[in-house]
Amino acid sequence: MSDEVTIRPADEHEVPVILQFIRDLAEYEHLQHEVVATEAMLREVLFGKRPYAEVVFACLHGEPVGFALFFHNFSTFLGRPGIYLEDLFVRPEARGHGVGRRLLAWLAATAVSRNCGRLEWAVLDWNEPSIRFYRNLGAVAVDEWKIFRVTGPALSQLAEGR
C-alpha cells in the first residue's frame, strides 16, 4: 500500500460507515455485546443541532480504511482544551501501512491548531500491539490514574440523588 493516506471529515450520509467501524472496533476489543448505538443515535449526536463529537476517516483510493472519533475535553491545570480520542480503528488489511500513524498525526496537528494542551486516549491493558505502537509515537501511559464510570441504573440513581 504505497498510496498516500488522506484524512477527511466524515459526512452525515456516512453514518452507516461510522457505525460499521464502531462495530468492527468492538469486535476487535471483544466488546460487541456493549454496542447499542444506532444510525439514528449517531446521526443526532454527530451531526445534529449540538454535535458532541467529530469523526474523520483515513482513506486509500478514496475509500475509508480507518477512522477516529474524538471530542474536546478541558484541563483546568493547563487552562486549555484538549482532544480526547474515543475510538481509533484501522481495518486489518490496512494495518502496518501508516494509516494509524497518519490519523494520530492529523489529530495532533488539529490539537495544535486549536490551541489544545494535549491529546489523550485510553487503551485496553491487554492490547499490546497498540500499546507498543503508541509508545513508539512518544505517548506515555498515565498509570497513576484510574478511569471511573457510572452508567445504566447507577447513573439514574445518582441523578436522582440516591
Secondary structure, 3 states (H helix, E strand, C coil): CCCCCEEEECCHHHHHHHHHHHHHHHHHCCCHHHCCCCHHHHHHHHHCCCCCCEEEEEEECCEEEEEEEEEEEEECCCCEEEEEEEEEEECHHHCCCCHHHHHHHHHHHHHHHCCCCCEEECCCCCCHHHHHHHHHCCCCCCCCCCCCCCCHHHHHHHHCCC
